[in-house]
Amino acid sequence: MTDAATHIRRLFLEPKDTYDVPEAAEILAMPLDDVHGWMEVGELEGVDTIDGVKLSWGELADFGMGFWSQETVEEALGADLADAIPDLLRLADLEVRIPRLEILALTEPRRPRRQVRRHRPRPRVARRRLRPLRLPRHHDPRLHRGASVAAIGR
């Protein structure tokens, strides 16, 4: 039996209400500092008790399922699977008959669709707003033909 299987069996077949942090690190087969790191970022939520920080069984099992696939957990539990995981939560084999075209659609990577750019004229209102602002030459009475810009500052 692998180390992972031993840890999985211990967690699921010998459950406790709470685990202290070093024990959780041992069950998850990871360094204590890593468990503290996961707690700091909120992936593992401990509960403060008189005896120190404890992790609930549910929290530890949920976190462990993030590392172990359900198939791995079920293989590790073997004949004891029914005692640890309810029937409706266990994996089941499923055979489906569907057209081959749909199988291809499920297995082939999606190709990006080519974007067809169609020229659509902008609405008249938008065209007005997008034109650069052009002031008529006669807007400022001081500006007339032959007047310099420096003359305006006076």
mmCIF file of the C-alpha atoms, coordinates in Angstrom:
data_MODEL
# 
_entry.id   MODEL 
# 
loop_
_atom_site.group_PDB 
_atom_site.id 
_atom_site.type_symbol 
_atom_site.label_atom_id 
_atom_site.label_alt_id 
_atom_site.label_comp_id 
_atom_site.label_asym_id 
_atom_site.label_entity_id 
_atom_site.label_seq_id 
_atom_site.pdbx_PDB_ins_code 
_atom_site.Cartn_x 
_atom_site.Cartn_y 
_atom_site.Cartn_z 
_atom_site.occupancy 
_atom_site.B_iso_or_equiv 
_atom_site.pdbx_formal_charge 
_atom_site.auth_seq_id 
_atom_site.auth_comp_id 
_atom_site.auth_asym_id 
_atom_site.auth_atom_id 
_atom_site.pdbx_PDB_model_num 
ATOM 1   C CA . MET A 1 1   ? 0.000   0.000  0.000   1.00 0.00 ? 1   MET A CA 1 
ATOM 2   C CA . THR A 1 2   ? 1.334   3.457  -0.917  1.00 0.00 ? 2   THR A CA 1 
ATOM 3   C CA . ASP A 1 3   ? 1.899   6.214  1.610   1.00 0.00 ? 3   ASP A CA 1 
ATOM 4   C CA . ALA A 1 4   ? -0.958  8.215  0.091   1.00 0.00 ? 4   ALA A CA 1 
ATOM 5   C CA . ALA A 1 5   ? -3.301  5.238  0.493   1.00 0.00 ? 5   ALA A CA 1 
ATOM 6   C CA . THR A 1 6   ? -2.263  4.876  4.140   1.00 0.00 ? 6   THR A CA 1 
ATOM 7   C CA . HIS A 1 7   ? -2.997  8.574  4.816   1.00 0.00 ? 7   HIS A CA 1 
ATOM 8   C CA . ILE A 1 8   ? -6.302  8.419  2.960   1.00 0.00 ? 8   ILE A CA 1 
ATOM 9   C CA . ARG A 1 9   ? -7.396  5.329  4.909   1.00 0.00 ? 9   ARG A CA 1 
ATOM 10  C CA . ARG A 1 10  ? -6.427  6.989  8.197   1.00 0.00 ? 10  ARG A CA 1 
ATOM 11  C CA . LEU A 1 11  ? -8.433  10.114 7.372   1.00 0.00 ? 11  LEU A CA 1 
ATOM 12  C CA . PHE A 1 12  ? -11.560 8.374  6.101   1.00 0.00 ? 12  PHE A CA 1 
ATOM 13  C CA . LEU A 1 13  ? -11.652 5.180  8.170   1.00 0.00 ? 13  LEU A CA 1 
ATOM 14  C CA . GLU A 1 14  ? -10.401 6.545  11.488  1.00 0.00 ? 14  GLU A CA 1 
ATOM 15  C CA . PRO A 1 15  ? -12.041 9.989  11.541  1.00 0.00 ? 15  PRO A CA 1 
ATOM 16  C CA . LYS A 1 16  ? -11.736 12.303 14.528  1.00 0.00 ? 16  LYS A CA 1 
ATOM 17  C CA . ASP A 1 17  ? -13.750 15.443 15.181  1.00 0.00 ? 17  ASP A CA 1 
ATOM 18  C CA . THR A 1 18  ? -10.662 17.651 15.083  1.00 0.00 ? 18  THR A CA 1 
ATOM 19  C CA . TYR A 1 19  ? -6.959  17.380 14.247  1.00 0.00 ? 19  TYR A CA 1 
ATOM 20  C CA . ASP A 1 20  ? -4.125  19.518 15.494  1.00 0.00 ? 20  ASP A CA 1 
ATOM 21  C CA . VAL A 1 21  ? -1.952  21.143 12.826  1.00 0.00 ? 21  VAL A CA 1 
ATOM 22  C CA . PRO A 1 22  ? 1.032   18.742 13.046  1.00 0.00 ? 22  PRO A CA 1 
ATOM 23  C CA . GLU A 1 23  ? -1.301  15.747 12.774  1.00 0.00 ? 23  GLU A CA 1 
ATOM 24  C CA . ALA A 1 24  ? -3.032  17.326 9.761   1.00 0.00 ? 24  ALA A CA 1 
ATOM 25  C CA . ALA A 1 25  ? 0.361   17.864 8.120   1.00 0.00 ? 25  ALA A CA 1 
ATOM 26  C CA . GLU A 1 26  ? 1.187   14.191 8.687   1.00 0.00 ? 26  GLU A CA 1 
ATOM 27  C CA . ILE A 1 27  ? -2.122  13.016 7.189   1.00 0.00 ? 27  ILE A CA 1 
ATOM 28  C CA . LEU A 1 28  ? -1.731  15.301 4.173   1.00 0.00 ? 28  LEU A CA 1 
ATOM 29  C CA . ALA A 1 29  ? 1.926   14.244 3.837   1.00 0.00 ? 29  ALA A CA 1 
ATOM 30  C CA . MET A 1 30  ? 3.152   17.820 3.614   1.00 0.00 ? 30  MET A CA 1 
ATOM 31  C CA . PRO A 1 31  ? 5.555   19.926 5.667   1.00 0.00 ? 31  PRO A CA 1 
ATOM 32  C CA . LEU A 1 32  ? 4.137   21.751 8.667   1.00 0.00 ? 32  LEU A CA 1 
ATOM 33  C CA . ASP A 1 33  ? 5.144   25.105 7.153   1.00 0.00 ? 33  ASP A CA 1 
ATOM 34  C CA . ASP A 1 34  ? 3.048   24.341 4.066   1.00 0.00 ? 34  ASP A CA 1 
ATOM 35  C CA . VAL A 1 35  ? -0.011  23.606 6.206   1.00 0.00 ? 35  VAL A CA 1 
ATOM 36  C CA . HIS A 1 36  ? 0.518   26.909 8.044   1.00 0.00 ? 36  HIS A CA 1 
ATOM 37  C CA . GLY A 1 37  ? 0.861   28.624 4.658   1.00 0.00 ? 37  GLY A CA 1 
ATOM 38  C CA . TRP A 1 38  ? -2.440  27.151 3.445   1.00 0.00 ? 38  TRP A CA 1 
ATOM 39  C CA . MET A 1 39  ? -4.040  28.349 6.668   1.00 0.00 ? 39  MET A CA 1 
ATOM 40  C CA . GLU A 1 40  ? -2.649  31.867 6.196   1.00 0.00 ? 40  GLU A CA 1 
ATOM 41  C CA . VAL A 1 41  ? -4.161  32.167 2.715   1.00 0.00 ? 41  VAL A CA 1 
ATOM 42  C CA . GLY A 1 42  ? -7.497  30.780 3.916   1.00 0.00 ? 42  GLY A CA 1 
ATOM 43  C CA . GLU A 1 43  ? -7.501  27.447 2.102   1.00 0.00 ? 43  GLU A CA 1 
ATOM 44  C CA . LEU A 1 44  ? -7.517  25.614 5.437   1.00 0.00 ? 44  LEU A CA 1 
ATOM 45  C CA . GLU A 1 45  ? -9.550  27.178 8.221   1.00 0.00 ? 45  GLU A CA 1 
ATOM 46  C CA . GLY A 1 46  ? -8.585  26.264 11.746  1.00 0.00 ? 46  GLY A CA 1 
ATOM 47  C CA . VAL A 1 47  ? -10.608 26.763 14.891  1.00 0.00 ? 47  VAL A CA 1 
ATOM 48  C CA . ASP A 1 48  ? -8.972  28.278 17.987  1.00 0.00 ? 48  ASP A CA 1 
ATOM 49  C CA . THR A 1 49  ? -9.410  26.045 21.035  1.00 0.00 ? 49  THR A CA 1 
ATOM 50  C CA . ILE A 1 50  ? -7.876  25.886 24.494  1.00 0.00 ? 50  ILE A CA 1 
ATOM 51  C CA . ASP A 1 51  ? -5.442  23.286 23.143  1.00 0.00 ? 51  ASP A CA 1 
ATOM 52  C CA . GLY A 1 52  ? -4.438  25.481 20.177  1.00 0.00 ? 52  GLY A CA 1 
ATOM 53  C CA . VAL A 1 53  ? -5.586  25.629 16.576  1.00 0.00 ? 53  VAL A CA 1 
ATOM 54  C CA . LYS A 1 54  ? -7.544  22.582 15.401  1.00 0.00 ? 54  LYS A CA 1 
ATOM 55  C CA . LEU A 1 55  ? -8.814  21.560 11.984  1.00 0.00 ? 55  LEU A CA 1 
ATOM 56  C CA . SER A 1 56  ? -12.180 19.852 11.665  1.00 0.00 ? 56  SER A CA 1 
ATOM 57  C CA . TRP A 1 57  ? -12.456 16.497 9.931   1.00 0.00 ? 57  TRP A CA 1 
ATOM 58  C CA . GLY A 1 58  ? -14.646 18.040 7.215   1.00 0.00 ? 58  GLY A CA 1 
ATOM 59  C CA . GLU A 1 59  ? -12.126 20.787 6.536   1.00 0.00 ? 59  GLU A CA 1 
ATOM 60  C CA . LEU A 1 60  ? -9.258  18.325 6.321   1.00 0.00 ? 60  LEU A CA 1 
ATOM 61  C CA . ALA A 1 61  ? -11.191 15.851 4.129   1.00 0.00 ? 61  ALA A CA 1 
ATOM 62  C CA . ASP A 1 62  ? -12.305 18.634 1.779   1.00 0.00 ? 62  ASP A CA 1 
ATOM 63  C CA . PHE A 1 63  ? -8.750  19.953 1.503   1.00 0.00 ? 63  PHE A CA 1 
ATOM 64  C CA . GLY A 1 64  ? -7.370  16.435 0.925   1.00 0.00 ? 64  GLY A CA 1 
ATOM 65  C CA . MET A 1 65  ? -9.855  15.866 -1.900  1.00 0.00 ? 65  MET A CA 1 
ATOM 66  C CA . GLY A 1 66  ? -8.253  18.841 -3.607  1.00 0.00 ? 66  GLY A CA 1 
ATOM 67  C CA . PHE A 1 67  ? -4.974  16.911 -3.751  1.00 0.00 ? 67  PHE A CA 1 
ATOM 68  C CA . TRP A 1 68  ? -6.210  13.361 -4.202  1.00 0.00 ? 68  TRP A CA 1 
ATOM 69  C CA . SER A 1 69  ? -8.569  12.464 -7.018  1.00 0.00 ? 69  SER A CA 1 
ATOM 70  C CA . GLN A 1 70  ? -11.766 10.733 -5.988  1.00 0.00 ? 70  GLN A CA 1 
ATOM 71  C CA . GLU A 1 71  ? -10.630 7.691  -7.946  1.00 0.00 ? 71  GLU A CA 1 
ATOM 72  C CA . THR A 1 72  ? -7.434  7.549  -5.860  1.00 0.00 ? 72  THR A CA 1 
ATOM 73  C CA . VAL A 1 73  ? -9.447  7.860  -2.637  1.00 0.00 ? 73  VAL A CA 1 
ATOM 74  C CA . GLU A 1 74  ? -11.838 5.095  -3.666  1.00 0.00 ? 74  GLU A CA 1 
ATOM 75  C CA . GLU A 1 75  ? -8.978  2.780  -4.676  1.00 0.00 ? 75  GLU A CA 1 
ATOM 76  C CA . ALA A 1 76  ? -7.220  3.426  -1.351  1.00 0.00 ? 76  ALA A CA 1 
ATOM 77  C CA . LEU A 1 77  ? -10.373 2.632  0.615   1.00 0.00 ? 77  LEU A CA 1 
ATOM 78  C CA . GLY A 1 78  ? -10.942 -0.598 -1.295  1.00 0.00 ? 78  GLY A CA 1 
ATOM 79  C CA . ALA A 1 79  ? -13.477 -2.894 0.385   1.00 0.00 ? 79  ALA A CA 1 
ATOM 80  C CA . ASP A 1 80  ? -14.069 -0.280 3.113   1.00 0.00 ? 80  ASP A CA 1 
ATOM 81  C CA . LEU A 1 81  ? -15.382 2.272  0.592   1.00 0.00 ? 81  LEU A CA 1 
ATOM 82  C CA . ALA A 1 82  ? -19.013 1.752  1.612   1.00 0.00 ? 82  ALA A CA 1 
ATOM 83  C CA . ASP A 1 83  ? -18.151 2.586  5.237   1.00 0.00 ? 83  ASP A CA 1 
ATOM 84  C CA . ALA A 1 84  ? -16.471 5.884  4.331   1.00 0.00 ? 84  ALA A CA 1 
ATOM 85  C CA . ILE A 1 85  ? -18.316 7.402  1.377   1.00 0.00 ? 85  ILE A CA 1 
ATOM 86  C CA . PRO A 1 86  ? -22.096 7.332  0.844   1.00 0.00 ? 86  PRO A CA 1 
ATOM 87  C CA . ASP A 1 87  ? -23.319 5.475  -2.229  1.00 0.00 ? 87  ASP A CA 1 
ATOM 88  C CA . LEU A 1 88  ? -24.609 8.577  -4.015  1.00 0.00 ? 88  LEU A CA 1 
ATOM 89  C CA . LEU A 1 89  ? -21.189 10.257 -3.735  1.00 0.00 ? 89  LEU A CA 1 
ATOM 90  C CA . ARG A 1 90  ? -19.196 7.347  -5.142  1.00 0.00 ? 90  ARG A CA 1 
ATOM 91  C CA . LEU A 1 91  ? -17.991 7.230  -8.706  1.00 0.00 ? 91  LEU A CA 1 
ATOM 92  C CA . ALA A 1 92  ? -19.996 5.159  -11.168 1.00 0.00 ? 92  ALA A CA 1 
ATOM 93  C CA . ASP A 1 93  ? -19.184 3.921  -14.647 1.00 0.00 ? 93  ASP A CA 1 
ATOM 94  C CA . LEU A 1 94  ? -21.487 5.245  -17.327 1.00 0.00 ? 94  LEU A CA 1 
ATOM 95  C CA . GLU A 1 95  ? -21.900 4.053  -20.877 1.00 0.00 ? 95  GLU A CA 1 
ATOM 96  C CA . VAL A 1 96  ? -23.598 6.406  -23.297 1.00 0.00 ? 96  VAL A CA 1 
ATOM 97  C CA . ARG A 1 97  ? -24.544 5.993  -26.927 1.00 0.00 ? 97  ARG A CA 1 
ATOM 98  C CA . ILE A 1 98  ? -24.339 9.207  -28.899 1.00 0.00 ? 98  ILE A CA 1 
ATOM 99  C CA . PRO A 1 99  ? -23.587 10.019 -32.549 1.00 0.00 ? 99  PRO A CA 1 
ATOM 100 C CA . ARG A 1 100 ? -19.892 10.014 -33.428 1.00 0.00 ? 100 ARG A CA 1 
ATOM 101 C CA . LEU A 1 101 ? -20.130 13.625 -34.544 1.00 0.00 ? 101 LEU A CA 1 
ATOM 102 C CA . GLU A 1 102 ? -20.970 14.643 -30.988 1.00 0.00 ? 102 GLU A CA 1 
ATOM 103 C CA . ILE A 1 103 ? -18.014 12.630 -29.687 1.00 0.00 ? 103 ILE A CA 1 
ATOM 104 C CA . LEU A 1 104 ? -15.761 14.583 -32.035 1.00 0.00 ? 104 LEU A CA 1 
ATOM 105 C CA . ALA A 1 105 ? -17.285 17.822 -30.812 1.00 0.00 ? 105 ALA A CA 1 
ATOM 106 C CA . LEU A 1 106 ? -16.510 16.823 -27.226 1.00 0.00 ? 106 LEU A CA 1 
ATOM 107 C CA . THR A 1 107 ? -12.954 15.615 -27.869 1.00 0.00 ? 107 THR A CA 1 
ATOM 108 C CA . GLU A 1 108 ? -11.640 17.977 -30.554 1.00 0.00 ? 108 GLU A CA 1 
ATOM 109 C CA . PRO A 1 109 ? -10.233 21.267 -29.343 1.00 0.00 ? 109 PRO A CA 1 
ATOM 110 C CA . ARG A 1 110 ? -12.403 24.184 -30.317 1.00 0.00 ? 110 ARG A CA 1 
ATOM 111 C CA . ARG A 1 111 ? -11.023 26.242 -33.119 1.00 0.00 ? 111 ARG A CA 1 
ATOM 112 C CA . PRO A 1 112 ? -11.617 29.944 -32.830 1.00 0.00 ? 112 PRO A CA 1 
ATOM 113 C CA . ARG A 1 113 ? -14.241 31.158 -35.236 1.00 0.00 ? 113 ARG A CA 1 
ATOM 114 C CA . ARG A 1 114 ? -13.097 33.544 -37.898 1.00 0.00 ? 114 ARG A CA 1 
ATOM 115 C CA . GLN A 1 115 ? -14.444 36.959 -37.254 1.00 0.00 ? 115 GLN A CA 1 
ATOM 116 C CA . VAL A 1 116 ? -16.146 38.375 -40.280 1.00 0.00 ? 116 VAL A CA 1 
ATOM 117 C CA . ARG A 1 117 ? -15.922 42.112 -40.102 1.00 0.00 ? 117 ARG A CA 1 
ATOM 118 C CA . ARG A 1 118 ? -18.768 43.795 -41.775 1.00 0.00 ? 118 ARG A CA 1 
ATOM 119 C CA . HIS A 1 119 ? -18.658 47.469 -42.471 1.00 0.00 ? 119 HIS A CA 1 
ATOM 120 C CA . ARG A 1 120 ? -21.585 49.029 -40.785 1.00 0.00 ? 120 ARG A CA 1 
ATOM 121 C CA . PRO A 1 121 ? -22.029 52.758 -41.151 1.00 0.00 ? 121 PRO A CA 1 
ATOM 122 C CA . ARG A 1 122 ? -22.055 54.574 -37.866 1.00 0.00 ? 122 ARG A CA 1 
ATOM 123 C CA . PRO A 1 123 ? -25.272 56.235 -36.884 1.00 0.00 ? 123 PRO A CA 1 
ATOM 124 C CA . ARG A 1 124 ? -25.431 59.894 -37.834 1.00 0.00 ? 124 ARG A CA 1 
ATOM 125 C CA . VAL A 1 125 ? -25.238 61.038 -34.197 1.00 0.00 ? 125 VAL A CA 1 
ATOM 126 C CA . ALA A 1 126 ? -22.052 59.055 -33.585 1.00 0.00 ? 126 ALA A CA 1 
ATOM 127 C CA . ARG A 1 127 ? -20.434 60.461 -36.725 1.00 0.00 ? 127 ARG A CA 1 
ATOM 128 C CA . ARG A 1 128 ? -21.022 63.955 -35.472 1.00 0.00 ? 128 ARG A CA 1 
ATOM 129 C CA . ARG A 1 129 ? -19.489 63.227 -32.108 1.00 0.00 ? 129 ARG A CA 1 
ATOM 130 C CA . LEU A 1 130 ? -16.401 61.602 -33.611 1.00 0.00 ? 130 LEU A CA 1 
ATOM 131 C CA . ARG A 1 131 ? -15.541 64.451 -35.984 1.00 0.00 ? 131 ARG A CA 1 
ATOM 132 C CA . PRO A 1 132 ? -12.740 66.676 -34.772 1.00 0.00 ? 132 PRO A CA 1 
ATOM 133 C CA . LEU A 1 133 ? -13.903 69.976 -33.428 1.00 0.00 ? 133 LEU A CA 1 
ATOM 134 C CA . ARG A 1 134 ? -13.510 72.615 -36.112 1.00 0.00 ? 134 ARG A CA 1 
ATOM 135 C CA . LEU A 1 135 ? -14.144 76.175 -35.206 1.00 0.00 ? 135 LEU A CA 1 
ATOM 136 C CA . PRO A 1 136 ? -14.907 78.579 -37.997 1.00 0.00 ? 136 PRO A CA 1 
ATOM 137 C CA . ARG A 1 137 ? -12.148 81.072 -38.680 1.00 0.00 ? 137 ARG A CA 1 
ATOM 138 C CA . HIS A 1 138 ? -14.386 83.950 -37.756 1.00 0.00 ? 138 HIS A CA 1 
ATOM 139 C CA . HIS A 1 139 ? -15.077 82.522 -34.285 1.00 0.00 ? 139 HIS A CA 1 
ATOM 140 C CA . ASP A 1 140 ? -12.712 84.968 -32.608 1.00 0.00 ? 140 ASP A CA 1 
ATOM 141 C CA . PRO A 1 141 ? -13.235 88.456 -33.957 1.00 0.00 ? 141 PRO A CA 1 
ATOM 142 C CA . ARG A 1 142 ? -9.569  89.266 -33.330 1.00 0.00 ? 142 ARG A CA 1 
ATOM 143 C CA . LEU A 1 143 ? -8.592  86.577 -35.819 1.00 0.00 ? 143 LEU A CA 1 
ATOM 144 C CA . HIS A 1 144 ? -8.898  87.791 -39.362 1.00 0.00 ? 144 HIS A CA 1 
ATOM 145 C CA . ARG A 1 145 ? -6.815  87.251 -42.404 1.00 0.00 ? 145 ARG A CA 1 
ATOM 146 C CA . GLY A 1 146 ? -3.313  88.374 -41.824 1.00 0.00 ? 146 GLY A CA 1 
ATOM 147 C CA . ALA A 1 147 ? -3.618  88.671 -38.016 1.00 0.00 ? 147 ALA A CA 1 
ATOM 148 C CA . SER A 1 148 ? -0.943  86.836 -36.081 1.00 0.00 ? 148 SER A CA 1 
ATOM 149 C CA . VAL A 1 149 ? -1.566  84.576 -33.120 1.00 0.00 ? 149 VAL A CA 1 
ATOM 150 C CA . ALA A 1 150 ? 0.706   86.785 -31.041 1.00 0.00 ? 150 ALA A CA 1 
ATOM 151 C CA . ALA A 1 151 ? -1.691  89.690 -31.566 1.00 0.00 ? 151 ALA A CA 1 
ATOM 152 C CA . ILE A 1 152 ? -4.451  87.775 -29.783 1.00 0.00 ? 152 ILE A CA 1 
ATOM 153 C CA . GLY A 1 153 ? -2.496  87.582 -26.531 1.00 0.00 ? 153 GLY A CA 1 
ATOM 154 C CA . ARG A 1 154 ? -2.472  91.360 -26.195 1.00 0.00 ? 154 ARG A CA 1 
# 
